């Protein structure tokens, strides 16, 4: 009984602090409720203890500091066990909230649009854009851990201070121009290298790697092809807006909008999503609807199904039923090429000239994506 009195006397202040956002009267009532429940947690009656545990779990934010304070002074072993159990549940809940928040961050910027933006901006890319790369890598690995039920086995191949690592911006990546290894590398054109290890790599085009891609974060708007029979991907996080071809993949997370080809007998402990499309729980891809237009395939062009009022397309005069034959001089014959061309214009915050067929007439409409 003495232990219960001591416990009760040390609670009130900490509970009021925890409920600081509430009106004063509510704070006092909440503090008194938590104090009473923690006393009941020490009860000899099972039903009373069980009910107190249930209610404390529901009062998490108010009860947490009070329970932590009590744990530091409690001497009764059984009472300590009950408090530790509740605190363990609180910790698990917080971890779940942290994971959900981190995964949500991965969807903040469309991953393929981010690739275009980083490539276009090069050394002028913002810290926010690079942080988005880290958010996407973390979202992919957390999702892989949740999917496999083994979160502790998955890791992000990023140093905490990766934003401080050297930045290389290359038109074409050749082994004699820069060795990988704890760098941020932006590649603008098709490239083929022997080794791509230990770096954060953003590539706008196709990338060929002859030997290894180990412990990399790779965001690629193109195909990834591992060139030699012994080529290996290991411990990596890879997004590919295209196909992935390799012999071996081990302990990696790979998301591809195309196909992922590997030798199953030589590959293990992977989370692979191929033919990826929205909605994905951990990242998202750019869609034409992001900038206010919905289209569908038509004969030799794309047809406009819907234009959002106030969007760049609405301001340019595009209407539902129009057929888009070209974007800035490049013929558009299906939805995917149109989406990719549009993505580049949006990333560059540029203007685009649309060749639009409306009935028997052809029009040129200028669409601006400048802020």
N, C-alpha and C positions, 0 to 999 in steps of 0.2 A: 504494500500500500504506500509506503514511504517513497518508493521509486516512482509510483504513479503520480504522487504529488509533486515531486521534483520535475518530472516530465512536463506536467501541466503548467508549472510556473515559468518554464523557459520558452514557451511557445508563442505567446501573444505578440511580442514585438516583431519577430521574424515573419509571422503570417500577415500582419498589417503591411509590412514593407512589400511583401509579394503581391498584395492586392492594391498597390498604390494607384492604379488607374481607376478604381471604383470610388463612388462617393463615400464620405467618412462613415456614415451609418452602416452602409453595406460592408465596408472594410471590417468594422467591429463585429458585425454579425457573422461574416465569413471566418474571421479569426476565432471567434467563440465556437463555431461549428467544427472547425478543424481541431481545436483544442479538445473538444468533447469526444470527437471520433478517435483521436489518438489515445485518449484515456480508455475508451472502449476496446481499442486494439489490444490492450493489456488485460482484458476481462477474462475470467475463468469460464465464461459461457461461450460455447462454440458459435451459436447463432449471432450473438452480439458482436463477436470478433469478426465473423464473416461479413456481416452487414456493414461494420465500420470499414473493413477493407474495401468493399465495393464502393462505398461512398467516397472514400479517400482517393480511389483511383479516378473517380469522376471529377474530383476537385484538384486535378493535377497541378496547375500553376500555383494555386494558393497553398497546397499541401507540401510541395516539394521542399522549400527552404525549411519549413517547420520539421519535416521528417529528417532532413539532413542534420539539423541541430540536435534533435532528440537522439539520433544514432550516435552522436559523439559523446553523449553523457549516459546513455542507458547501460545498465549492468546486467539486467535480466537477459539470459541467453535466448529464451524463447521469444521474448518481446523483440529483441534485436533481429532475430530471424524473420519475424513478420514485417518489420520495418524494411529490412534489406530486400525482402521479396517485392514490396510495393515500389521501392526505389529502382529495383531491377526492371520492373514493368515500365516505369517512367523513362528509364534510359533506352529501352528498346523502342518505345514510342518515338522518342526524340530522334533516334537513328533512322526510323522509318520516315519521319518528317523531313529529315535532312536529305535522305536519298530521293524522296519525291521532289523536293525543291531543286536538287541538283539535276535530276532528269528533266524537269520542266525548263531549266536554263538551256538545255541542249536544243530546245525548240524555239528559242528566242529569235534566231536568224536562220532562214533556209540555208542548209549546208552548202548546196551547190551555188547559191547566190553569193555566199561568203567567199567561196573559192574565187569566183570572178572578181569580187571586190578587192581581195588581197592581191591578186595578180595585177589588176589595173592600177592599184595605188602603190604597189611595190614598197619602197622604203618610207613612203608617206602614209602607209597604213597605220591606223590608230591602235593604241593599246587595247581599246575595247574590241576591235576586230580580232586581235590575237587572243584576247581573253575568251572570246566566243569559240575559238578553236579548242582551247582547254576545256570549256564547258561542254562542247560536243564530245570530246574524248572521254570526259568523266561520265557523261550521260550514257554513252555506249557501254562503258565497262560496268557501271552500276546496273544497267539493265541486264547485261550478260550475267552478272552475279545473281540477280533476282531470278532470272530465267532458269539458271542451272541449280539454284538453291545452294550455291557455294560462293557467297559474296567475298569471303576472305581469299579465295584463290585468284580473283581478278584484280588487276592493277592497272594504273594509268602509266604508260611509259613516258612520263613527263617529269622533269625536275620541277620543284616548287617555284624556282626562280627562272623558268624557261623563257619568260619575257625578256630576260637580260642576256640571253645567249646571242651569239653573232647572227646577223641577218644577211643572207646572200640572195640577190635578185638576179636571175639568169634568164637569158633568152633561150638558150639550150644548155642542158646540164651535161657536161662531159667530165670524166674522172680527172682529167688534168686541170680542170678549172676550179674544182672545190671538192675536197673529201668530206663525206658526211661524218656525223658524230657530234652530237650535242650542238646542233645548229638549227636555225630556222631557214628553210630554203624555199624560195618561190621560183617556179619554173614556168615559162610562158609558152614554150613550144615543145613539140614531140622530142623526147630524150631517151637515151639508152645508156645505162651505167653498169658497172660491175657490181658495186655494193651500195646499198642504201641502209645504213645502220645508225640507230641512236639519234635520229633527228626528227624535227617536225617539218614535214614536206607538204607544200601546197602546189599542185600542178594543174594547169588549165587544159593540158592536152594528154596524149597517150604517154605512158612511161614504161620502158622496158628495163628490167633488172636481171643481169645474167646469173648472179650468184646468190646473194642473200638480201632480205629486207627484215632486219631484226630490231625489235624494240623501237619501232617508229610509229608516229602518228602521221598518217598519210591521207590527205583529202585531195581527191583526183576527179576532175571533170573529163574523164576519158577512160581508156582501157589500161589495165595493169597486166603486163605479161612478164613472167619470170622465164628467162631465156634458156638456161642449160638444163639437162636432165636432172641434175642434183640441186636445182634452185629451190630455195627454202624461204618461207615466211614464218617468223616465230615471234611470239610475245608482242604483237602489234595491234594497233587499232586503225582500221582502214575503211574509209568511205570511197566508193568508186561509182561515178555516174557513167557506167559502162560495164564491161566484162572483166573478170579476173581469171587468168590462166596461170597455174603453177603446178608443180609436182607435189610439194609438201606444204602443209599449213599446220602449225602447232600453237596451241594456247593463244589464239588470236580472235579478235572480233572483226568480222568483215561484213559490211553492208554494201551491196551492189545493186544498181538498178537493172543490170543485165544478169548474165549467168556467171557462176563461180565454178570453175573446173579444177579439180585436184584429184589426187590418187587417194581414195579412202583408206587403203591399208597403210599409207605412209603419213596420214594426218590424224590428229587426235586433239581432244580437249578444246574444241573451237565452238564459237557461236557464229553461225553464218546465216545471213538473210540475202537471198538473191531475188531478182525481179521486184525489188523494193519499190513501193509507191505509198503515197499518203493514204490514210493516216498511219504514222508510225508512233509508238509511245515515247520515243526517246530523241527523235530529231524529225525535221520536216524538210521537204523538198520545195523548191520554188514552183508555184503554179501561176498560170495566167490570171486566175481570179484574184491573186494578191494585188494586182494593179488594176483590177476592175473590169476584166473582160473574160467571158467564158466562150470557148470555141469548140467546134467539133469538125471531124474530117468531112471534106466535100471533094468533088471530082477535081483533082489537080490544084486544090487550094484548101483553105480552112474557112468554115462558115462561122460567123458571129452569132452565138445564141443569145447572149445577154450582155448588156453594158451597164455598169453601175453608175448611177447619176453622180456627177461631181468628179468622176475618175478622169485620168489623162485622156482616155479614149473618148469619153463623153464630151470633154472640152474640145477635142479635135473634130467632132462631128461623126464619129463612127456610130452606126446603128445596127440593131439586131437584124439579121437577114443579110447583111453585107458579106461578101466573100473577099478574104485577104489573099491576094495572089503573090505579093512580094513585100519584104520588109527591108527598107534601105537598099534596094537594088538586088537583093538575094531572093530568088524564087522560093515560095513557101508552098509545098505540096502535101504536107501532113502536119499534124498537131505537134509532134515532138520537135522537129526542126524549128517550128515557130516559137515554141516555148524556150528553146535554147538561145535563139537569136534575141528574143525579147529579154531574157535573163541578162544577157550581156549589156543591152542598152540600159536596163534598170540599174545594174551594178555601176555603170559608168555615169549615171545620171545625165544621159545624153538625149538627143532628139532622134526620132525614127520617122522615116517617110514610108507611109503605107500606100501600097497600090491596091485600091479597093474597087471591086466590081459591085455595082448596085443596079440591078436590072440590066438594061442594055448599055449603061454608061460605065466608064472607068474613071476613077478619081484618084488624085494624089492628096493624102491627108497627113499633116504633120502632127506627130504626137510627142510631147515633151515630158521627160521624166526628171527634169531639174527641180530641185527643192524650191 
